[in-house]
Protein backbone atom coordinates (compact mmCIF):
# COMPACT_ATOMS: atom_id res chain seq x y z
CA UNK A 1 0.00 0.00 0.00
CA UNK A 2 2.80 2.40 0.95
CA UNK A 3 4.64 1.68 -2.32
CA UNK A 4 1.60 2.49 -4.47
CA UNK A 5 1.06 5.72 -2.52
CA UNK A 6 4.71 6.67 -3.09
CA UNK A 7 4.43 5.98 -6.81
CA UNK A 8 1.18 7.91 -7.00
CA UNK A 9 2.80 10.88 -5.24
CA UNK A 10 5.82 10.73 -7.54
CA UNK A 11 3.55 10.57 -10.57
CA UNK A 12 1.65 13.60 -9.30
CA UNK A 13 4.87 15.58 -8.80
CA UNK A 14 6.10 14.68 -12.29
CA UNK A 15 2.73 15.63 -13.78
CA UNK A 16 2.73 19.04 -12.06
CA UNK A 17 6.32 19.69 -13.15
CA UNK A 18 5.58 18.72 -16.75
CA UNK A 19 2.45 20.85 -16.85
CA UNK A 20 4.42 23.79 -15.44
CA UNK A 21 7.09 23.46 -18.11
CA UNK A 22 4.48 23.17 -20.86
CA UNK A 23 2.56 26.16 -19.48
CA UNK A 24 5.72 28.28 -19.48
CA UNK A 25 6.81 27.11 -22.94
CA UNK A 26 3.49 27.55 -24.72
CA UNK A 27 1.73 30.29 -22.76
CA UNK A 28 4.54 32.49 -21.44
CA UNK A 29 7.68 32.14 -23.60
CA UNK A 30 6.28 31.54 -27.08
CA UNK A 31 8.53 30.52 -29.96
CA UNK A 32 10.50 33.58 -31.14
CA UNK A 33 13.52 33.50 -33.47
CA UNK A 34 16.31 36.11 -33.73
CA UNK A 35 16.79 37.59 -37.23
CA UNK A 36 19.52 39.69 -38.81
CA UNK A 37 17.97 43.14 -38.35
CA UNK A 38 17.85 42.72 -34.56
CA UNK A 39 14.09 42.24 -34.48
CA UNK A 40 12.66 39.03 -33.10
CA UNK A 41 10.98 36.82 -35.67
CA UNK A 42 7.75 35.22 -34.58
CA UNK A 43 7.20 32.06 -36.60
CA UNK A 44 3.57 31.20 -37.32
CA UNK A 45 1.63 29.08 -39.77
CA UNK A 46 0.36 31.11 -42.75
CA UNK A 47 -3.23 31.26 -41.42
CA UNK A 48 -1.99 32.34 -37.97
CA UNK A 49 0.24 35.01 -39.53
CA UNK A 50 -2.73 36.34 -41.51
CA UNK A 51 -4.81 36.46 -38.32
CA UNK A 52 -2.19 38.56 -36.47
CA UNK A 53 -1.64 40.86 -39.46
CA UNK A 54 -5.41 41.28 -39.88
CA UNK A 55 -5.63 42.37 -36.24
CA UNK A 56 -2.91 44.96 -36.88
CA UNK A 57 -4.79 46.24 -39.94
CA UNK A 58 -7.89 46.55 -37.75
CA UNK A 59 -5.84 48.71 -35.37
CA UNK A 60 -4.89 50.93 -38.30
CA UNK A 61 -8.49 51.20 -39.50
CA UNK A 62 -9.54 52.13 -35.95
CA UNK A 63 -6.79 54.77 -35.65
CA UNK A 64 -7.91 56.33 -38.94
CA UNK A 65 -11.58 56.31 -37.88
CA UNK A 66 -10.76 57.72 -34.43
CA UNK A 67 -8.57 60.45 -35.92
CA UNK A 68 -11.24 61.52 -38.39
CA UNK A 69 -14.06 61.37 -35.84
CA UNK A 70 -11.99 63.28 -33.26
CA UNK A 71 -11.28 66.05 -35.73
CA UNK A 72 -15.03 66.35 -36.37
CA UNK A 73 -15.85 66.03 -32.62
CA UNK A 74 -17.99 62.95 -33.33
CA UNK A 75 -17.22 61.25 -30.06
CA UNK A 76 -19.81 58.48 -30.53
CA UNK A 77 -17.85 57.44 -33.62
CA UNK A 78 -14.59 57.61 -31.67
CA UNK A 79 -16.13 55.27 -29.11
CA UNK A 80 -17.38 52.88 -31.78
CA UNK A 81 -14.01 52.65 -33.55
CA UNK A 82 -12.06 52.25 -30.31
CA UNK A 83 -14.38 49.59 -28.86
CA UNK A 84 -14.07 47.57 -32.08
CA UNK A 85 -10.42 46.85 -31.23
CA UNK A 86 -10.57 47.01 -27.43
CA UNK A 87 -9.82 44.18 -25.00
CA UNK A 88 -12.85 42.15 -26.10
CA UNK A 89 -11.37 41.86 -29.62
CA UNK A 90 -8.24 40.23 -28.17
CA UNK A 91 -10.33 37.29 -26.97
CA UNK A 92 -10.76 36.18 -30.60
CA UNK A 93 -7.11 35.10 -30.86
CA UNK A 94 -6.93 31.31 -30.49
CA UNK A 95 -4.82 29.81 -27.70
CA UNK A 96 -2.77 27.94 -30.32
CA UNK A 97 -1.59 31.30 -31.70
CA UNK A 98 -1.11 32.88 -28.27
CA UNK A 99 1.17 30.00 -27.33
CA UNK A 100 3.57 30.90 -30.13
CA UNK A 101 3.83 34.59 -29.27
CA UNK A 102 6.59 35.86 -26.95
CA UNK A 103 5.48 37.28 -23.62
CA UNK A 104 6.57 40.85 -24.41
CA UNK A 105 4.56 40.78 -27.67
CA UNK A 106 1.47 39.58 -25.80
CA UNK A 107 1.93 42.26 -23.13
CA UNK A 108 2.25 44.97 -25.76
CA UNK A 109 -0.84 43.69 -27.55
CA UNK A 110 -2.85 43.57 -24.33
CA UNK A 111 -1.75 47.11 -23.46
CA UNK A 112 -2.78 48.33 -26.93
CA UNK A 113 -6.25 46.76 -26.65
CA UNK A 114 -6.66 48.30 -23.17
CA UNK A 115 -5.60 51.73 -24.41
CA UNK A 116 -8.25 51.56 -27.13
CA UNK A 117 -10.79 50.83 -24.38
CA UNK A 118 -9.52 53.86 -22.44
CA UNK A 119 -9.91 56.02 -25.54
CA UNK A 120 -13.50 54.81 -25.94
CA UNK A 121 -14.31 55.47 -22.28
CA UNK A 122 -12.73 58.93 -22.30
CA UNK A 123 -14.47 59.83 -25.56
CA UNK A 124 -17.81 59.06 -23.92
CA UNK A 125 -17.03 60.72 -20.60
CA UNK A 126 -14.95 63.73 -21.67
CA UNK A 127 -16.11 64.36 -25.22
CA UNK A 128 -12.82 66.08 -26.07
CA UNK A 129 -11.38 65.32 -29.51
CA UNK A 130 -8.01 66.91 -28.75
CA UNK A 131 -7.62 64.66 -25.69
CA UNK A 132 -8.37 61.66 -27.92
CA UNK A 133 -5.67 62.73 -30.39
CA UNK A 134 -3.15 62.96 -27.53
CA UNK A 135 -4.15 59.44 -26.44
CA UNK A 136 -3.70 58.16 -29.99
CA UNK A 137 -0.19 59.60 -30.05
CA UNK A 138 0.71 57.59 -26.98
CA UNK A 139 -1.02 54.49 -28.33
CA UNK A 140 0.95 54.71 -31.58
CA UNK A 141 4.12 54.38 -29.50
CA UNK A 142 2.98 50.76 -28.95
CA UNK A 143 2.73 50.25 -32.72
CA UNK A 144 6.21 51.69 -33.26
CA UNK A 145 7.66 49.54 -30.48
CA UNK A 146 6.03 46.40 -31.86
CA UNK A 147 7.04 46.94 -35.48
CA UNK A 148 10.57 47.86 -34.40
CA UNK A 149 10.90 44.77 -32.21
CA UNK A 150 9.14 41.98 -34.09
CA UNK A 151 8.65 40.44 -37.50
CA UNK A 152 6.01 37.84 -38.27
CA UNK A 153 7.38 35.00 -40.40
CA UNK A 154 5.70 32.00 -41.91
CA UNK A 155 6.78 28.56 -40.78
CA UNK A 156 8.40 26.52 -43.55
CA UNK A 157 6.04 24.02 -45.16
CA UNK A 158 5.98 20.59 -43.56
CA UNK A 159 7.32 17.76 -45.74
Backbone as JSON Lines, residues from 0, in Angstrom:
{"i":0,"aa":"X","n":[0.83,-1.2,0.0],"ca":[0.0,0.0,0.0],"c":[0.87,1.25,0.0]}
{"i":1,"aa":"X","n":[1.93,1.25,0.86],"ca":[2.8,2.4,0.95],"c":[3.54,2.63,-0.36]}
{"i":2,"aa":"X","n":[3.94,1.57,-1.05],"ca":[4.64,1.68,-2.32],"c":[3.75,2.31,-3.38]}
{"i":3,"aa":"X","n":[2.5,1.92,-3.47],"ca":[1.6,2.49,-4.47],"c":[1.32,3.96,-4.17]}
{"i":4,"aa":"X","n":[1.25,4.32,-2.9],"ca":[1.06,5.72,-2.52],"c":[2.28,6.55,-2.92]}
{"i":5,"aa":"X","n":[3.47,5.99,-2.71],"ca":[4.71,6.67,-3.09],"c":[4.76,6.89,-4.59]}
{"i":6,"aa":"X","n":[4.42,5.86,-5.35],"ca":[4.43,5.98,-6.81],"c":[3.38,6.99,-7.28]}
{"i":7,"aa":"X","n":[2.24,6.98,-6.65],"ca":[1.18,7.91,-7.0],"c":[1.63,9.35,-6.71]}
{"i":8,"aa":"X","n":[2.28,9.56,-5.59],"ca":[2.8,10.88,-5.24],"c":[3.87,11.33,-6.23]}
{"i":9,"aa":"X","n":[4.77,10.42,-6.58],"ca":[5.82,10.73,-7.54],"c":[5.23,11.07,-8.9]}
{"i":10,"aa":"X","n":[4.23,10.31,-9.31],"ca":[3.55,10.57,-10.57],"c":[2.87,11.94,-10.55]}
{"i":11,"aa":"X","n":[2.29,12.3,-9.45],"ca":[1.65,13.6,-9.3],"c":[2.68,14.72,-9.41]}
{"i":12,"aa":"X","n":[3.82,14.57,-8.75],"ca":[4.87,15.58,-8.8],"c":[5.39,15.74,-10.22]}
{"i":13,"aa":"X","n":[5.62,14.64,-10.91],"ca":[6.1,14.68,-12.29],"c":[5.06,15.36,-13.19]}
{"i":14,"aa":"X","n":[3.81,15.03,-12.99],"ca":[2.73,15.63,-13.78],"c":[2.66,17.15,-13.59]}
{"i":15,"aa":"X","n":[2.75,17.6,-12.35],"ca":[2.73,19.04,-12.06],"c":[3.93,19.72,-12.7]}
{"i":16,"aa":"X","n":[5.1,19.11,-12.57],"ca":[6.32,19.69,-13.15],"c":[6.2,19.77,-14.66]}
{"i":17,"aa":"X","n":[5.73,18.73,-15.3],"ca":[5.58,18.72,-16.75],"c":[4.57,19.76,-17.2]}
{"i":18,"aa":"X","n":[3.45,19.84,-16.51],"ca":[2.45,20.85,-16.85],"c":[2.99,22.26,-16.67]}
{"i":19,"aa":"X","n":[3.81,22.48,-15.66],"ca":[4.42,23.79,-15.44],"c":[5.36,24.17,-16.57]}
{"i":20,"aa":"X","n":[6.17,23.21,-16.99],"ca":[7.09,23.46,-18.11],"c":[6.31,23.75,-19.39]}
{"i":21,"aa":"X","n":[5.3,22.95,-19.66],"ca":[4.48,23.17,-20.86],"c":[3.76,24.51,-20.8]}
{"i":22,"aa":"X","n":[3.23,24.87,-19.64],"ca":[2.56,26.16,-19.48],"c":[3.53,27.3,-19.8]}
{"i":23,"aa":"X","n":[4.73,27.23,-19.22],"ca":[5.72,28.28,-19.48],"c":[6.08,28.33,-20.96]}
{"i":24,"aa":"X","n":[6.36,27.17,-21.55],"ca":[6.81,27.11,-22.94],"c":[5.76,27.63,-23.9]}
{"i":25,"aa":"X","n":[4.52,27.22,-23.74],"ca":[3.49,27.55,-24.72],"c":[2.69,28.81,-24.38]}
{"i":26,"aa":"X","n":[2.54,29.13,-23.12],"ca":[1.73,30.29,-22.76],"c":[2.6,31.52,-22.49]}
{"i":27,"aa":"X","n":[3.71,31.35,-21.84],"ca":[4.54,32.49,-21.44],"c":[5.6,32.8,-22.49]}
{"i":28,"aa":"X","n":[6.48,31.87,-22.79],"ca":[7.68,32.14,-23.6],"c":[7.4,32.27,-25.08]}
{"i":29,"aa":"X","n":[6.51,31.5,-25.64],"ca":[6.28,31.54,-27.08],"c":[7.41,30.85,-27.82]}
{"i":30,"aa":"X","n":[7.54,31.18,-29.12],"ca":[8.53,30.52,-29.96],"c":[9.22,31.53,-30.87]}
{"i":31,"aa":"X","n":[9.87,32.56,-30.3],"ca":[10.5,33.58,-31.14],"c":[11.81,33.1,-31.74]}
{"i":32,"aa":"X","n":[12.29,33.83,-32.76],"ca":[13.52,33.5,-33.47],"c":[14.24,34.81,-33.76]}
{"i":33,"aa":"X","n":[15.54,34.9,-33.44],"ca":[16.31,36.11,-33.73],"c":[16.58,36.2,-35.23]}
{"i":34,"aa":"X","n":[16.49,37.4,-35.81],"ca":[16.79,37.59,-37.23],"c":[17.85,38.67,-37.38]}
{"i":35,"aa":"X","n":[18.34,38.86,-38.59],"ca":[19.52,39.69,-38.81],"c":[19.33,41.17,-38.51]}
{"i":36,"aa":"X","n":[18.15,41.71,-38.61],"ca":[17.97,43.14,-38.35],"c":[17.66,43.46,-36.89]}
{"i":37,"aa":"X","n":[17.98,42.57,-36.01],"ca":[17.85,42.72,-34.56],"c":[16.41,42.64,-34.05]}
{"i":38,"aa":"X","n":[15.45,42.49,-34.94],"ca":[14.09,42.24,-34.48],"c":[13.95,40.75,-34.18]}
{"i":39,"aa":"X","n":[12.95,40.42,-33.4],"ca":[12.66,39.03,-33.1],"c":[11.63,38.53,-34.1]}
{"i":40,"aa":"X","n":[11.93,37.41,-34.73],"ca":[10.98,36.82,-35.67],"c":[10.03,35.92,-34.9]}
{"i":41,"aa":"X","n":[8.76,36.09,-35.15],"ca":[7.75,35.22,-34.58],"c":[7.3,34.31,-35.72]}
{"i":42,"aa":"X","n":[7.48,33.02,-35.54],"ca":[7.2,32.06,-36.6],"c":[5.82,31.46,-36.39]}
{"i":43,"aa":"X","n":[4.95,31.68,-37.38],"ca":[3.57,31.2,-37.32],"c":[3.22,30.47,-38.61]}
{"i":44,"aa":"X","n":[2.19,29.67,-38.54],"ca":[1.63,29.08,-39.77],"c":[1.02,30.23,-40.58]}
{"i":45,"aa":"X","n":[0.86,30.04,-41.87],"ca":[0.36,31.11,-42.75],"c":[-0.98,31.67,-42.26]}
{"i":46,"aa":"X","n":[-1.91,30.79,-41.87],"ca":[-3.23,31.26,-41.42],"c":[-3.11,32.05,-40.11]}
{"i":47,"aa":"X","n":[-2.2,31.63,-39.23],"ca":[-1.99,32.34,-37.97],"c":[-1.36,33.7,-38.23]}
{"i":48,"aa":"X","n":[-0.4,33.74,-39.14],"ca":[0.24,35.01,-39.53],"c":[-0.81,35.98,-40.06]}
{"i":49,"aa":"X","n":[-1.68,35.49,-40.94],"ca":[-2.73,36.34,-41.51],"c":[-3.67,36.86,-40.42]}
{"i":50,"aa":"X","n":[-3.96,36.04,-39.42],"ca":[-4.81,36.46,-38.32],"c":[-4.18,37.63,-37.55]}
{"i":51,"aa":"X","n":[-2.89,37.5,-37.22],"ca":[-2.19,38.56,-36.47],"c":[-2.09,39.82,-37.31]}
{"i":52,"aa":"X","n":[-1.74,39.68,-38.59],"ca":[-1.64,40.86,-39.46],"c":[-3.0,41.51,-39.68]}
{"i":53,"aa":"X","n":[-4.05,40.72,-39.75],"ca":[-5.41,41.28,-39.88],"c":[-5.77,42.1,-38.64]}
{"i":54,"aa":"X","n":[-5.36,41.62,-37.47],"ca":[-5.63,42.37,-36.24],"c":[-4.9,43.72,-36.28]}
{"i":55,"aa":"X","n":[-3.66,43.71,-36.77],"ca":[-2.91,44.96,-36.88],"c":[-3.56,45.92,-37.88]}
{"i":56,"aa":"X","n":[-4.07,45.38,-38.97],"ca":[-4.79,46.24,-39.94],"c":[-6.05,46.82,-39.31]}
{"i":57,"aa":"X","n":[-6.71,46.03,-38.45],"ca":[-7.89,46.55,-37.75],"c":[-7.5,47.7,-36.82]}
{"i":58,"aa":"X","n":[-6.33,47.6,-36.18],"ca":[-5.84,48.71,-35.37],"c":[-5.7,49.95,-36.23]}
{"i":59,"aa":"X","n":[-5.12,49.79,-37.42],"ca":[-4.89,50.93,-38.3],"c":[-6.2,51.54,-38.77]}
{"i":60,"aa":"X","n":[-7.16,50.71,-39.1],"ca":[-8.49,51.2,-39.5],"c":[-9.12,51.98,-38.34]}
{"i":61,"aa":"X","n":[-8.99,51.46,-37.12],"ca":[-9.54,52.13,-35.95],"c":[-8.85,53.48,-35.73]}
{"i":62,"aa":"X","n":[-7.53,53.52,-35.84],"ca":[-6.79,54.77,-35.65],"c":[-7.26,55.81,-36.67]}
{"i":63,"aa":"X","n":[-7.44,55.4,-37.92],"ca":[-7.91,56.33,-38.94],"c":[-9.32,56.83,-38.61]}
{"i":64,"aa":"X","n":[-10.21,55.92,-38.23],"ca":[-11.58,56.31,-37.88],"c":[-11.63,57.22,-36.66]}
{"i":65,"aa":"X","n":[-10.81,56.91,-35.65],"ca":[-10.76,57.72,-34.43],"c":[-10.21,59.11,-34.74]}
{"i":66,"aa":"X","n":[-9.17,59.17,-35.56],"ca":[-8.57,60.45,-35.92],"c":[-9.59,61.33,-36.64]}
{"i":67,"aa":"X","n":[-10.25,60.76,-37.63],"ca":[-11.24,61.52,-38.39],"c":[-12.41,61.95,-37.51]}
{"i":68,"aa":"X","n":[-12.92,61.05,-36.71],"ca":[-14.06,61.37,-35.84],"c":[-13.66,62.4,-34.78]}
{"i":69,"aa":"X","n":[-12.45,62.31,-34.26],"ca":[-11.99,63.28,-33.26],"c":[-11.92,64.68,-33.85]}
{"i":70,"aa":"X","n":[-11.39,64.75,-35.05],"ca":[-11.28,66.05,-35.73],"c":[-12.66,66.69,-35.92]}
{"i":71,"aa":"X","n":[-13.67,65.85,-36.15],"ca":[-15.03,66.35,-36.37],"c":[-15.86,66.37,-35.07]}
{"i":72,"aa":"X","n":[-15.19,66.07,-33.94],"ca":[-15.85,66.03,-32.62],"c":[-17.06,65.09,-32.61]}
{"i":73,"aa":"X","n":[-16.96,63.99,-33.32],"ca":[-17.99,62.95,-33.33],"c":[-17.57,61.85,-32.35]}
{"i":74,"aa":"X","n":[-17.76,62.12,-31.1],"ca":[-17.22,61.25,-30.06],"c":[-17.91,59.88,-29.99]}
{"i":75,"aa":"X","n":[-19.16,59.8,-30.45],"ca":[-19.81,58.48,-30.53],"c":[-19.08,57.59,-31.54]}
{"i":76,"aa":"X","n":[-18.62,58.19,-32.62],"ca":[-17.85,57.44,-33.62],"c":[-16.48,57.05,-33.08]}
{"i":77,"aa":"X","n":[-15.86,57.94,-32.31],"ca":[-14.59,57.61,-31.67],"c":[-14.79,56.37,-30.8]}
{"i":78,"aa":"X","n":[-15.84,56.4,-30.0],"ca":[-16.13,55.27,-29.11],"c":[-16.34,53.99,-29.89]}
{"i":79,"aa":"X","n":[-17.09,54.07,-30.97],"ca":[-17.38,52.88,-31.78],"c":[-16.1,52.29,-32.37]}
{"i":80,"aa":"X","n":[-15.26,53.13,-32.95],"ca":[-14.01,52.65,-33.55],"c":[-13.08,52.06,-32.49]}
{"i":81,"aa":"X","n":[-12.97,52.72,-31.36],"ca":[-12.06,52.25,-30.31],"c":[-12.54,50.94,-29.69]}
{"i":82,"aa":"X","n":[-13.85,50.83,-29.44],"ca":[-14.38,49.59,-28.86],"c":[-14.19,48.4,-29.81]}
{"i":83,"aa":"X","n":[-14.21,48.65,-31.1],"ca":[-14.07,47.57,-32.08],"c":[-12.75,46.82,-31.93]}
{"i":84,"aa":"X","n":[-11.72,47.49,-31.39],"ca":[-10.42,46.85,-31.23],"c":[-9.96,46.86,-29.77]}
{"i":85,"aa":"X","n":[-10.89,47.02,-28.86],"ca":[-10.57,47.01,-27.43],"c":[-10.26,45.61,-26.94]}
{"i":86,"aa":"X","n":[-10.23,45.45,-25.63],"ca":[-9.82,44.18,-25.0],"c":[-10.7,43.01,-25.42]}
{"i":87,"aa":"X","n":[-11.96,43.24,-25.69],"ca":[-12.85,42.15,-26.1],"c":[-12.38,41.54,-27.42]}
{"i":88,"aa":"X","n":[-11.85,42.37,-28.32],"ca":[-11.37,41.86,-29.62],"c":[-10.2,40.9,-29.44]}
{"i":89,"aa":"X","n":[-9.41,41.1,-28.4],"ca":[-8.24,40.23,-28.17],"c":[-8.66,38.81,-27.84]}
{"i":90,"aa":"X","n":[-9.86,38.62,-27.35],"ca":[-10.33,37.29,-26.97],"c":[-10.52,36.39,-28.18]}
{"i":91,"aa":"X","n":[-10.55,36.97,-29.39],"ca":[-10.76,36.18,-30.6],"c":[-9.5,35.44,-31.05]}
{"i":92,"aa":"X","n":[-8.35,35.76,-30.47],"ca":[-7.11,35.1,-30.86],"c":[-7.06,33.72,-30.22]}
{"i":93,"aa":"X","n":[-6.93,32.67,-31.03],"ca":[-6.93,31.31,-30.49],"c":[-5.72,31.04,-29.59]}
{"i":94,"aa":"X","n":[-5.9,30.16,-28.63],"ca":[-4.82,29.81,-27.7],"c":[-3.63,29.22,-28.44]}
{"i":95,"aa":"X","n":[-3.87,28.53,-29.55],"ca":[-2.77,27.94,-30.32],"c":[-1.85,29.03,-30.86]}
{"i":96,"aa":"X","n":[-2.4,30.16,-31.21],"ca":[-1.59,31.3,-31.7],"c":[-0.92,31.98,-30.51]}
{"i":97,"aa":"X","n":[-1.67,32.21,-29.45],"ca":[-1.11,32.88,-28.27],"c":[0.1,32.13,-27.73]}
{"i":98,"aa":"X","n":[0.07,30.81,-27.82],"ca":[1.17,30.0,-27.33],"c":[2.46,30.19,-28.1]}
{"i":99,"aa":"X","n":[2.38,30.7,-29.3],"ca":[3.57,30.9,-30.13],"c":[4.14,32.31,-30.01]}
{"i":100,"aa":"X","n":[3.41,33.2,-29.36],"ca":[3.83,34.59,-29.27],"c":[4.67,34.82,-28.02]}
{"i":101,"aa":"X","n":[5.78,35.57,-28.14],"ca":[6.59,35.86,-26.95],"c":[5.82,36.72,-25.95]}
{"i":102,"aa":"X","n":[6.17,36.58,-24.7],"ca":[5.48,37.28,-23.62],"c":[5.42,38.78,-23.85]}
{"i":103,"aa":"X","n":[6.54,39.39,-24.23],"ca":[6.57,40.85,-24.41],"c":[5.61,41.29,-25.52]}
{"i":104,"aa":"X","n":[5.49,40.49,-26.58],"ca":[4.56,40.78,-27.67],"c":[3.13,40.74,-27.16]}
{"i":105,"aa":"X","n":[2.82,39.7,-26.36],"ca":[1.47,39.58,-25.8],"c":[1.16,40.74,-24.86]}
{"i":106,"aa":"X","n":[2.14,41.14,-24.05],"ca":[1.93,42.26,-23.13],"c":[1.68,43.55,-23.89]}
{"i":107,"aa":"X","n":[2.43,43.77,-24.94],"ca":[2.25,44.97,-25.76],"c":[0.89,44.97,-26.44]}
{"i":108,"aa":"X","n":[0.48,43.81,-26.93],"ca":[-0.84,43.69,-27.55],"c":[-1.97,43.94,-26.56]}
{"i":109,"aa":"X","n":[-1.84,43.37,-25.36],"ca":[-2.85,43.57,-24.33],"c":[-2.95,45.05,-23.96]}
{"i":110,"aa":"X","n":[-1.78,45.68,-23.81],"ca":[-1.75,47.11,-23.46],"c":[-2.43,47.94,-24.56]}
{"i":111,"aa":"X","n":[-2.19,47.6,-25.81],"ca":[-2.78,48.33,-26.93],"c":[-4.3,48.19,-26.91]}
{"i":112,"aa":"X","n":[-4.8,46.97,-26.73],"ca":[-6.25,46.76,-26.65],"c":[-6.84,47.57,-25.49]}
{"i":113,"aa":"X","n":[-6.16,47.56,-24.34],"ca":[-6.66,48.3,-23.17],"c":[-6.66,49.8,-23.42]}
{"i":114,"aa":"X","n":[-5.65,50.3,-24.12],"ca":[-5.6,51.73,-24.41],"c":[-6.73,52.14,-25.36]}
{"i":115,"aa":"X","n":[-7.1,51.27,-26.29],"ca":[-8.25,51.56,-27.13],"c":[-9.52,51.64,-26.27]}
{"i":116,"aa":"X","n":[-9.65,50.77,-25.29],"ca":[-10.79,50.83,-24.38],"c":[-10.79,52.14,-23.59]}
{"i":117,"aa":"X","n":[-9.62,52.59,-23.17],"ca":[-9.52,53.86,-22.44],"c":[-9.93,55.02,-23.33]}
{"i":118,"aa":"X","n":[-9.51,54.97,-24.58],"ca":[-9.91,56.02,-25.54],"c":[-11.43,56.05,-25.67]}
{"i":119,"aa":"X","n":[-12.03,54.88,-25.81],"ca":[-13.5,54.81,-25.94],"c":[-14.18,55.38,-24.7]}
{"i":120,"aa":"X","n":[-13.7,55.0,-23.53],"ca":[-14.31,55.47,-22.28],"c":[-14.15,56.99,-22.14]}
{"i":121,"aa":"X","n":[-12.95,57.49,-22.42],"ca":[-12.73,58.93,-22.3],"c":[-13.52,59.72,-23.34]}
{"i":122,"aa":"X","n":[-13.68,59.16,-24.52],"ca":[-14.47,59.83,-25.56],"c":[-15.91,60.01,-25.08]}
{"i":123,"aa":"X","n":[-16.45,58.98,-24.44],"ca":[-17.81,59.06,-23.92],"c":[-17.9,60.03,-22.75]}
{"i":124,"aa":"X","n":[-16.95,59.95,-21.84],"ca":[-17.03,60.72,-20.6],"c":[-16.55,62.16,-20.74]}
{"i":125,"aa":"X","n":[-15.53,62.39,-21.55],"ca":[-14.95,63.73,-21.67],"c":[-15.43,64.47,-22.91]}
{"i":126,"aa":"X","n":[-15.64,63.73,-23.99],"ca":[-16.11,64.36,-25.22],"c":[-15.13,65.36,-25.8]}
{"i":127,"aa":"X","n":[-13.84,65.12,-25.65],"ca":[-12.82,66.08,-26.07],"c":[-11.93,65.45,-27.14]}
{"i":128,"aa":"X","n":[-12.13,65.86,-28.39],"ca":[-11.38,65.32,-29.51],"c":[-9.88,65.53,-29.4]}
{"i":129,"aa":"X","n":[-9.45,66.66,-28.86],"ca":[-8.01,66.91,-28.75],"c":[-7.37,65.96,-27.72]}
{"i":130,"aa":"X","n":[-8.12,65.64,-26.67],"ca":[-7.62,64.66,-25.69],"c":[-7.46,63.29,-26.37]}
{"i":131,"aa":"X","n":[-8.42,62.93,-27.21],"ca":[-8.37,61.66,-27.92],"c":[-7.14,61.6,-28.82]}
{"i":132,"aa":"X","n":[-6.84,62.69,-29.51],"ca":[-5.67,62.73,-30.39],"c":[-4.39,62.55,-29.58]}
{"i":133,"aa":"X","n":[-4.32,63.16,-28.41],"ca":[-3.15,62.96,-27.53],"c":[-3.03,61.49,-27.14]}
{"i":134,"aa":"X","n":[-4.16,60.86,-26.81],"ca":[-4.15,59.44,-26.44],"c":[-3.68,58.58,-27.61]}
{"i":135,"aa":"X","n":[-4.13,58.92,-28.82],"ca":[-3.7,58.16,-29.99],"c":[-2.19,58.27,-30.2]}
{"i":136,"aa":"X","n":[-1.64,59.44,-29.94],"ca":[-0.19,59.6,-30.05],"c":[0.55,58.65,-29.14]}
{"i":137,"aa":"X","n":[0.08,58.52,-27.93],"ca":[0.71,57.59,-26.98],"c":[0.48,56.14,-27.4]}
{"i":138,"aa":"X","n":[-0.71,55.84,-27.89],"ca":[-1.02,54.49,-28.33],"c":[-0.14,54.09,-29.51]}
{"i":139,"aa":"X","n":[0.12,55.02,-30.42],"ca":[0.95,54.71,-31.58],"c":[2.39,54.37,-31.19]}
{"i":140,"aa":"X","n":[2.81,54.8,-30.0],"ca":[4.12,54.38,-29.5],"c":[4.17,52.85,-29.39]}
{"i":141,"aa":"X","n":[3.04,52.23,-29.02],"ca":[2.98,50.76,-28.95],"c":[3.2,50.15,-30.34]}
{"i":142,"aa":"X","n":[2.58,50.76,-31.34],"ca":[2.73,50.25,-32.72],"c":[4.19,50.35,-33.16]}
{"i":143,"aa":"X","n":[4.81,51.49,-32.89],"ca":[6.21,51.69,-33.26],"c":[7.1,50.68,-32.54]}
{"i":144,"aa":"X","n":[6.87,50.5,-31.25],"ca":[7.66,49.54,-30.48],"c":[7.51,48.13,-31.05]}
{"i":145,"aa":"X","n":[6.29,47.74,-31.34],"ca":[6.03,46.4,-31.86],"c":[6.71,46.19,-33.21]}
{"i":146,"aa":"X","n":[6.49,47.1,-34.13],"ca":[7.04,46.94,-35.48],"c":[8.56,47.08,-35.5]}
{"i":147,"aa":"X","n":[9.12,47.76,-34.51],"ca":[10.57,47.86,-34.4],"c":[11.19,46.63,-33.74]}
{"i":148,"aa":"X","n":[10.39,45.89,-33.0],"ca":[10.9,44.77,-32.21],"c":[10.63,43.4,-32.82]}
{"i":149,"aa":"X","n":[9.58,43.29,-33.63],"ca":[9.14,41.98,-34.09],"c":[8.89,41.94,-35.59]}
{"i":150,"aa":"X","n":[9.01,40.73,-36.12],"ca":[8.65,40.44,-37.5],"c":[7.88,39.13,-37.46]}
{"i":151,"aa":"X","n":[6.8,39.06,-38.22],"ca":[6.01,37.84,-38.27],"c":[6.44,37.06,-39.51]}
{"i":152,"aa":"X","n":[6.94,35.86,-39.29],"ca":[7.38,35.0,-40.4],"c":[6.46,33.79,-40.49]}
{"i":153,"aa":"X","n":[6.48,33.21,-41.67],"ca":[5.7,32.0,-41.91],"c":[6.59,30.79,-41.68]}
{"i":154,"aa":"X","n":[6.05,29.81,-41.0],"ca":[6.78,28.56,-40.78],"c":[7.01,27.87,-42.11]}
{"i":155,"aa":"X","n":[8.18,27.24,-42.29],"ca":[8.4,26.52,-43.55],"c":[7.39,25.39,-43.7]}
{"i":156,"aa":"X","n":[7.03,25.09,-44.95],"ca":[6.04,24.02,-45.16],"c":[6.55,22.69,-44.61]}
{"i":157,"aa":"X","n":[5.62,21.91,-44.11],"ca":[5.98,20.59,-43.56],"c":[6.09,19.59,-44.71]}
{"i":158,"aa":"X","n":[7.12,18.73,-44.64],"ca":[7.32,17.76,-45.74],"c":[6.23,16.74,-45.83]}
